[in-house]
Amino acid sequence: MAIMSVILGAKMNLRREKLIKLCIAALLKDIVLVSSKVEKNIKYAYKQHPILGYEYLKKNYSLDEEILLAILHDHEQFDGLGYPNKLEDEEISSFARIISIVYSFYEIKINHIMLDKNQILFEENLKKFKRV
């Protein structure tokens, strides 16, 4: 995700220092999901992880605010239906928007691969069924 985000950012003519920040944000966006505390209440943790990650990183590391906002805005959506703050359009950090585009690309790609695999399995099972 981070590499593809940087590639997209480079295509958008972001400067080198912005690309480095974008990469860091993409790498750290789900940092609190690797905590053992998450297992206790996964649904709560997943909904809260942008806030928890933002607060943890802000408190413990001197990261640029642009990186922190990308982490906080990770699950915001252009239509305002995202979380945690239901931000819309330009309210969402530019880094979070770039990462979101890359994430959507991966989702489409994965779904396409799964559809292809399911189609192959269906065809193989259909052939077996026809033999019976």
Backbone as JSON Lines, residues from 0, in Angstrom:
{"i":0,"aa":"M","n":[0.82,-1.18,0.0],"ca":[0.0,0.0,0.0],"c":[0.88,1.26,0.0]}
{"i":1,"aa":"A","n":[1.91,1.26,0.79],"ca":[2.77,2.44,0.9],"c":[3.48,2.74,-0.42]}
{"i":2,"aa":"I","n":[4.01,1.71,-1.05],"ca":[4.74,1.92,-2.3],"c":[3.8,2.44,-3.38]}
{"i":3,"aa":"M","n":[2.62,1.84,-3.49],"ca":[1.66,2.29,-4.5],"c":[1.18,3.71,-4.2]}
{"i":4,"aa":"S","n":[1.05,4.06,-2.94],"ca":[0.67,5.42,-2.58],"c":[1.74,6.41,-3.01]}
{"i":5,"aa":"V","n":[2.99,6.05,-2.81],"ca":[4.1,6.91,-3.22],"c":[4.14,7.03,-4.74]}
{"i":6,"aa":"I","n":[3.91,5.94,-5.44],"ca":[3.89,5.99,-6.91],"c":[2.79,6.94,-7.39]}
{"i":7,"aa":"L","n":[1.6,6.81,-6.8],"ca":[0.5,7.71,-7.17],"c":[0.85,9.15,-6.82]}
{"i":8,"aa":"G","n":[1.42,9.35,-5.65],"ca":[1.83,10.7,-5.25],"c":[2.87,11.28,-6.2]}
{"i":9,"aa":"A","n":[3.8,10.46,-6.66],"ca":[4.81,10.91,-7.62],"c":[4.15,11.29,-8.95]}
{"i":10,"aa":"K","n":[3.16,10.5,-9.37],"ca":[2.43,10.81,-10.6],"c":[1.67,12.13,-10.46]}
{"i":11,"aa":"M","n":[1.35,12.49,-9.23],"ca":[0.65,13.75,-8.95],"c":[1.65,14.9,-8.73]}
{"i":12,"aa":"N","n":[2.92,14.61,-8.97],"ca":[4.0,15.59,-8.85],"c":[4.22,16.12,-7.44]}
{"i":13,"aa":"L","n":[4.0,15.27,-6.43],"ca":[4.33,15.66,-5.07],"c":[5.85,15.74,-4.92]}
{"i":14,"aa":"R","n":[6.3,16.68,-4.12],"ca":[7.74,16.81,-3.87],"c":[8.24,15.65,-3.02]}
{"i":15,"aa":"R","n":[9.54,15.46,-3.06],"ca":[10.19,14.33,-2.36],"c":[9.81,14.27,-0.88]}
{"i":16,"aa":"E","n":[9.86,15.4,-0.17],"ca":[9.54,15.39,1.26],"c":[8.08,15.0,1.51]}
{"i":17,"aa":"K","n":[7.2,15.39,0.6],"ca":[5.79,14.98,0.72],"c":[5.65,13.48,0.48]}
{"i":18,"aa":"L","n":[6.39,12.96,-0.48],"ca":[6.33,11.52,-0.77],"c":[6.82,10.69,0.42]}
{"i":19,"aa":"I","n":[7.84,11.19,1.1],"ca":[8.34,10.49,2.29],"c":[7.27,10.49,3.38]}
{"i":20,"aa":"K","n":[6.63,11.63,3.61],"ca":[5.56,11.7,4.61],"c":[4.38,10.8,4.23]}
{"i":21,"aa":"L","n":[4.03,10.79,2.95],"ca":[2.95,9.93,2.47],"c":[3.26,8.47,2.74]}
{"i":22,"aa":"C","n":[4.49,8.08,2.47],"ca":[4.92,6.69,2.7],"c":[4.82,6.33,4.19]}
{"i":23,"aa":"I","n":[5.28,7.21,5.04],"ca":[5.22,6.96,6.49],"c":[3.76,6.82,6.93]}
{"i":24,"aa":"A","n":[2.9,7.69,6.45],"ca":[1.48,7.63,6.81],"c":[0.86,6.31,6.37]}
{"i":25,"aa":"A","n":[1.15,5.9,5.15],"ca":[0.59,4.64,4.64],"c":[1.11,3.44,5.43]}
{"i":26,"aa":"L","n":[2.35,3.5,5.86],"ca":[2.92,2.4,6.65],"c":[2.34,2.33,8.06]}
{"i":27,"aa":"L","n":[2.03,3.47,8.65],"ca":[1.62,3.52,10.06],"c":[0.12,3.6,10.28]}
{"i":28,"aa":"K","n":[-0.67,3.7,9.22],"ca":[-2.09,4.0,9.37],"c":[-2.86,3.0,10.22]}
{"i":29,"aa":"D","n":[-2.44,1.76,10.26],"ca":[-3.15,0.74,11.04],"c":[-2.32,0.23,12.22]}
{"i":30,"aa":"I","n":[-1.43,1.05,12.72],"ca":[-0.45,0.62,13.72],"c":[-1.1,0.03,14.98]}
{"i":31,"aa":"V","n":[-2.2,0.58,15.44],"ca":[-2.79,0.06,16.68],"c":[-3.5,-1.27,16.47]}
{"i":32,"aa":"L","n":[-3.77,-1.64,15.24],"ca":[-4.43,-2.93,14.99],"c":[-3.51,-4.12,15.26]}
{"i":33,"aa":"V","n":[-2.22,-3.88,15.4],"ca":[-1.29,-4.97,15.69],"c":[-1.1,-5.17,17.19]}
{"i":34,"aa":"S","n":[-1.77,-4.38,17.99],"ca":[-1.68,-4.49,19.45],"c":[-2.47,-5.7,19.95]}
{"i":35,"aa":"S","n":[-1.97,-6.32,20.99],"ca":[-2.68,-7.46,21.58],"c":[-3.97,-7.01,22.26]}
{"i":36,"aa":"K","n":[-4.07,-5.74,22.62],"ca":[-5.28,-5.21,23.24],"c":[-6.47,-5.23,22.28]}
{"i":37,"aa":"V","n":[-6.2,-5.19,20.99],"ca":[-7.25,-5.16,19.98],"c":[-8.11,-6.42,20.03]}
{"i":38,"aa":"E","n":[-7.5,-7.55,20.33],"ca":[-8.22,-8.83,20.33],"c":[-9.39,-8.85,21.31]}
{"i":39,"aa":"K","n":[-9.33,-8.05,22.35],"ca":[-10.38,-8.06,23.37],"c":[-11.71,-7.53,22.84]}
{"i":40,"aa":"N","n":[-11.65,-6.49,22.03],"ca":[-12.87,-5.92,21.46],"c":[-12.56,-5.44,20.05]}
{"i":41,"aa":"I","n":[-12.54,-6.35,19.12],"ca":[-12.1,-6.07,17.76],"c":[-12.98,-5.03,17.06]}
{"i":42,"aa":"K","n":[-14.3,-5.11,17.26],"ca":[-15.19,-4.16,16.59],"c":[-14.94,-2.74,17.08]}
{"i":43,"aa":"Y","n":[-14.84,-2.57,18.38],"ca":[-14.55,-1.25,18.95],"c":[-13.2,-0.76,18.46]}
{"i":44,"aa":"A","n":[-12.2,-1.61,18.53],"ca":[-10.85,-1.23,18.14],"c":[-10.8,-0.83,16.67]}
{"i":45,"aa":"Y","n":[-11.51,-1.57,15.82],"ca":[-11.46,-1.25,14.4],"c":[-12.09,0.11,14.13]}
{"i":46,"aa":"K","n":[-13.21,0.39,14.76],"ca":[-13.87,1.69,14.56],"c":[-13.05,2.83,15.16]}
{"i":47,"aa":"Q","n":[-12.33,2.55,16.22],"ca":[-11.58,3.59,16.92],"c":[-10.12,3.68,16.49]}
{"i":48,"aa":"H","n":[-9.63,2.73,15.68],"ca":[-8.2,2.71,15.42],"c":[-7.64,3.96,14.76]}
{"i":49,"aa":"P","n":[-8.38,4.69,13.93],"ca":[-7.79,5.93,13.43],"c":[-7.49,6.94,14.55]}
{"i":50,"aa":"I","n":[-8.42,7.05,15.49],"ca":[-8.23,7.97,16.62],"c":[-7.12,7.46,17.54]}
{"i":51,"aa":"L","n":[-7.18,6.17,17.86],"ca":[-6.17,5.58,18.75],"c":[-4.77,5.68,18.15]}
{"i":52,"aa":"G","n":[-4.65,5.4,16.86],"ca":[-3.36,5.5,16.19],"c":[-2.84,6.93,16.18]}
{"i":53,"aa":"Y","n":[-3.72,7.86,15.85],"ca":[-3.37,9.29,15.85],"c":[-2.86,9.71,17.22]}
{"i":54,"aa":"E","n":[-3.63,9.39,18.26],"ca":[-3.25,9.8,19.62],"c":[-1.96,9.14,20.08]}
{"i":55,"aa":"Y","n":[-1.82,7.85,19.8],"ca":[-0.61,7.12,20.21],"c":[0.63,7.72,19.54]}
{"i":56,"aa":"L","n":[0.55,7.91,18.23],"ca":[1.71,8.43,17.5],"c":[2.01,9.88,17.87]}
{"i":57,"aa":"K","n":[0.99,10.67,18.07],"ca":[1.19,12.07,18.45],"c":[1.87,12.17,19.82]}
{"i":58,"aa":"K","n":[1.44,11.31,20.74],"ca":[1.98,11.32,22.11],"c":[3.42,10.8,22.17]}
{"i":59,"aa":"N","n":[3.72,9.76,21.39],"ca":[5.0,9.06,21.55],"c":[6.06,9.38,20.51]}
{"i":60,"aa":"Y","n":[5.68,10.02,19.41],"ca":[6.64,10.29,18.34],"c":[6.44,11.71,17.83]}
{"i":61,"aa":"S","n":[7.48,12.31,17.37],"ca":[7.36,13.67,16.84],"c":[7.16,13.61,15.32]}
{"i":62,"aa":"L","n":[5.97,13.15,14.94],"ca":[5.64,13.04,13.52],"c":[4.97,14.33,13.05]}
{"i":63,"aa":"D","n":[5.18,14.63,11.8],"ca":[4.55,15.78,11.17],"c":[3.02,15.66,11.23]}
{"i":64,"aa":"E","n":[2.35,16.77,11.41],"ca":[0.88,16.79,11.5],"c":[0.23,16.23,10.23]}
{"i":65,"aa":"E","n":[0.86,16.42,9.09],"ca":[0.33,15.89,7.83],"c":[0.24,14.36,7.87]}
{"i":66,"aa":"I","n":[1.23,13.73,8.46],"ca":[1.24,12.27,8.62],"c":[0.14,11.86,9.6]}
{"i":67,"aa":"L","n":[0.07,12.56,10.71],"ca":[-0.92,12.24,11.74],"c":[-2.35,12.4,11.22]}
{"i":68,"aa":"L","n":[-2.6,13.45,10.44],"ca":[-3.95,13.65,9.89],"c":[-4.32,12.56,8.89]}
{"i":69,"aa":"A","n":[-3.34,12.1,8.12],"ca":[-3.62,11.0,7.18],"c":[-4.05,9.75,7.94]}
{"i":70,"aa":"I","n":[-3.43,9.51,9.07],"ca":[-3.77,8.36,9.91],"c":[-5.16,8.55,10.52]}
{"i":71,"aa":"L","n":[-5.43,9.74,11.02],"ca":[-6.74,10.03,11.61],"c":[-7.87,9.95,10.57]}
{"i":72,"aa":"H","n":[-7.59,10.37,9.35],"ca":[-8.61,10.41,8.29],"c":[-8.66,9.14,7.45]}
{"i":73,"aa":"D","n":[-7.97,8.11,7.86],"ca":[-7.83,6.89,7.06],"c":[-9.15,6.29,6.59]}
{"i":74,"aa":"H","n":[-10.19,6.36,7.38],"ca":[-11.47,5.73,6.99],"c":[-12.57,6.75,6.7]}
{"i":75,"aa":"E","n":[-12.19,7.99,6.48],"ca":[-13.17,8.99,6.07],"c":[-13.5,8.75,4.59]}
{"i":76,"aa":"Q","n":[-14.69,9.15,4.18],"ca":[-15.12,8.96,2.79],"c":[-15.58,10.29,2.21]}
{"i":77,"aa":"F","n":[-15.42,10.44,0.9],"ca":[-15.78,11.69,0.23],"c":[-17.22,12.12,0.5]}
{"i":78,"aa":"D","n":[-18.12,11.16,0.67],"ca":[-19.55,11.46,0.86],"c":[-19.92,11.73,2.32]}
{"i":79,"aa":"G","n":[-18.94,11.69,3.22],"ca":[-19.21,11.97,4.63],"c":[-19.7,10.78,5.43]}
{"i":80,"aa":"L","n":[-19.72,9.61,4.82],"ca":[-20.21,8.42,5.52],"c":[-19.12,7.63,6.23]}
{"i":81,"aa":"G","n":[-17.89,8.13,6.19],"ca":[-16.79,7.43,6.84],"c":[-16.73,7.71,8.33]}
{"i":82,"aa":"Y","n":[-15.63,7.3,8.92],"ca":[-15.43,7.51,10.36],"c":[-13.98,7.83,10.6]}
{"i":83,"aa":"P","n":[-13.63,8.45,11.69],"ca":[-14.41,8.7,12.89],"c":[-15.18,10.02,12.88]}
{"i":84,"aa":"N","n":[-14.87,10.95,11.97],"ca":[-15.44,12.3,12.05],"c":[-16.42,12.66,10.95]}
{"i":85,"aa":"K","n":[-16.74,11.71,10.08],"ca":[-17.69,11.95,8.98],"c":[-17.31,13.17,8.14]}
{"i":86,"aa":"L","n":[-16.02,13.26,7.82],"ca":[-15.54,14.37,7.0],"c":[-15.93,14.15,5.54]}
{"i":87,"aa":"E","n":[-15.95,15.23,4.77],"ca":[-16.29,15.17,3.35],"c":[-15.2,15.83,2.52]}
{"i":88,"aa":"D","n":[-15.08,15.41,1.29],"ca":[-14.26,16.02,0.26],"c":[-12.95,16.61,0.76]}
{"i":89,"aa":"E","n":[-12.83,17.94,0.64],"ca":[-11.59,18.64,0.95],"c":[-11.26,18.66,2.44]}
{"i":90,"aa":"E","n":[-12.2,18.27,3.29],"ca":[-11.93,18.2,4.73],"c":[-10.96,17.06,5.03]}
{"i":91,"aa":"I","n":[-10.93,16.08,4.16],"ca":[-10.07,14.89,4.33],"c":[-8.67,15.24,3.85]}
{"i":92,"aa":"S","n":[-7.67,14.85,4.61],"ca":[-6.29,15.17,4.24],"c":[-5.94,14.58,2.87]}
{"i":93,"aa":"S","n":[-5.1,15.29,2.15],"ca":[-4.73,14.83,0.8],"c":[-4.03,13.48,0.85]}
{"i":94,"aa":"F","n":[-3.22,13.24,1.87],"ca":[-2.56,11.94,1.98],"c":[-3.58,10.82,2.19]}
{"i":95,"aa":"A","n":[-4.57,11.06,3.05],"ca":[-5.61,10.05,3.29],"c":[-6.39,9.77,2.01]}
{"i":96,"aa":"R","n":[-6.62,10.8,1.2],"ca":[-7.33,10.6,-0.07],"c":[-6.51,9.76,-1.03]}
{"i":97,"aa":"I","n":[-5.22,10.0,-1.09],"ca":[-4.34,9.2,-1.97],"c":[-4.33,7.75,-1.5]}
{"i":98,"aa":"I","n":[-4.12,7.54,-0.21],"ca":[-4.09,6.18,0.33],"c":[-5.42,5.48,0.09]}
{"i":99,"aa":"S","n":[-6.51,6.21,0.2],"ca":[-7.84,5.64,-0.03],"c":[-8.01,5.17,-1.48]}
{"i":100,"aa":"I","n":[-7.5,5.94,-2.42],"ca":[-7.57,5.55,-3.83],"c":[-6.8,4.25,-4.04]}
{"i":101,"aa":"V","n":[-5.61,4.16,-3.47],"ca":[-4.8,2.94,-3.6],"c":[-5.51,1.76,-2.94]}
{"i":102,"aa":"Y","n":[-6.08,1.98,-1.77],"ca":[-6.81,0.93,-1.07],"c":[-7.98,0.43,-1.93]}
{"i":103,"aa":"S","n":[-8.7,1.36,-2.54],"ca":[-9.83,0.99,-3.41],"c":[-9.34,0.17,-4.6]}
{"i":104,"aa":"F","n":[-8.21,0.55,-5.15],"ca":[-7.63,-0.2,-6.27],"c":[-7.35,-1.64,-5.85]}
{"i":105,"aa":"Y","n":[-6.73,-1.81,-4.68],"ca":[-6.45,-3.15,-4.18],"c":[-7.72,-3.95,-3.94]}
{"i":106,"aa":"E","n":[-8.74,-3.31,-3.39],"ca":[-10.02,-3.98,-3.16],"c":[-10.61,-4.49,-4.48]}
{"i":107,"aa":"I","n":[-10.59,-3.64,-5.49],"ca":[-11.12,-4.04,-6.8],"c":[-10.29,-5.18,-7.36]}
{"i":108,"aa":"K","n":[-8.99,-5.08,-7.26],"ca":[-8.09,-6.12,-7.78],"c":[-8.34,-7.45,-7.07]}
{"i":109,"aa":"I","n":[-8.43,-7.42,-5.75],"ca":[-8.64,-8.64,-4.97],"c":[-9.99,-9.26,-5.32]}
{"i":110,"aa":"N","n":[-11.02,-8.43,-5.4],"ca":[-12.35,-8.95,-5.76],"c":[-12.34,-9.55,-7.15]}
{"i":111,"aa":"H","n":[-11.62,-8.93,-8.07],"ca":[-11.54,-9.45,-9.44],"c":[-10.83,-10.81,-9.45]}
{"i":112,"aa":"I","n":[-9.75,-10.91,-8.71],"ca":[-9.02,-12.19,-8.62],"c":[-9.92,-13.26,-8.02]}
{"i":113,"aa":"M","n":[-10.63,-12.89,-6.95],"ca":[-11.53,-13.87,-6.32],"c":[-12.65,-14.28,-7.27]}
{"i":114,"aa":"L","n":[-13.18,-13.34,-8.03],"ca":[-14.22,-13.67,-9.01],"c":[-13.67,-14.62,-10.06]}
{"i":115,"aa":"D","n":[-12.45,-14.36,-10.53],"ca":[-11.82,-15.25,-11.51],"c":[-11.65,-16.64,-10.94]}
{"i":116,"aa":"K","n":[-11.16,-16.73,-9.7],"ca":[-10.97,-18.04,-9.07],"c":[-12.31,-18.75,-8.88]}
{"i":117,"aa":"N","n":[-13.32,-18.01,-8.46],"ca":[-14.64,-18.61,-8.29],"c":[-15.22,-19.07,-9.62]}
{"i":118,"aa":"Q","n":[-14.97,-18.31,-10.68],"ca":[-15.44,-18.7,-12.01],"c":[-14.78,-20.0,-12.44]}
{"i":119,"aa":"I","n":[-13.48,-20.12,-12.21],"ca":[-12.75,-21.35,-12.57],"c":[-13.29,-22.52,-11.77]}
{"i":120,"aa":"L","n":[-13.46,-22.33,-10.45],"ca":[-14.02,-23.4,-9.62],"c":[-15.42,-23.8,-10.07]}
{"i":121,"aa":"F","n":[-16.22,-22.82,-10.4],"ca":[-17.58,-23.09,-10.88],"c":[-17.53,-23.92,-12.16]}
{"i":122,"aa":"E","n":[-16.68,-23.52,-13.1],"ca":[-16.58,-24.24,-14.37],"c":[-16.07,-25.66,-14.16]}
{"i":123,"aa":"E","n":[-15.09,-25.84,-13.28],"ca":[-14.58,-27.18,-13.0],"c":[-15.66,-28.05,-12.36]}
{"i":124,"aa":"N","n":[-16.38,-27.48,-11.42],"ca":[-17.47,-28.24,-10.77],"c":[-18.59,-28.55,-11.75]}
{"i":125,"aa":"L","n":[-18.87,-27.64,-12.65],"ca":[-19.9,-27.87,-13.66],"c":[-19.5,-29.01,-14.58]}
{"i":126,"aa":"K","n":[-18.22,-29.06,-14.96],"ca":[-17.73,-30.16,-15.81],"c":[-17.87,-31.49,-15.09]}
{"i":127,"aa":"K","n":[-17.51,-31.51,-13.81],"ca":[-17.64,-32.74,-13.02],"c":[-19.11,-33.15,-12.92]}
{"i":128,"aa":"F","n":[-19.97,-32.2,-12.73],"ca":[-21.4,-32.47,-12.61],"c":[-21.96,-33.05,-13.91]}
{"i":129,"aa":"K","n":[-21.51,-32.53,-15.03],"ca":[-22.0,-33.0,-16.34],"c":[-21.59,-34.44,-16.6]}
{"i":130,"aa":"R","n":[-20.45,-34.85,-16.02],"ca":[-19.98,-36.23,-16.21],"c":[-20.84,-37.22,-15.44]}
{"i":131,"aa":"V","n":[-21.48,-36.78,-14.4],"ca":[-22.26,-37.68,-13.55],"c":[-23.56,-38.07,-14.2]}
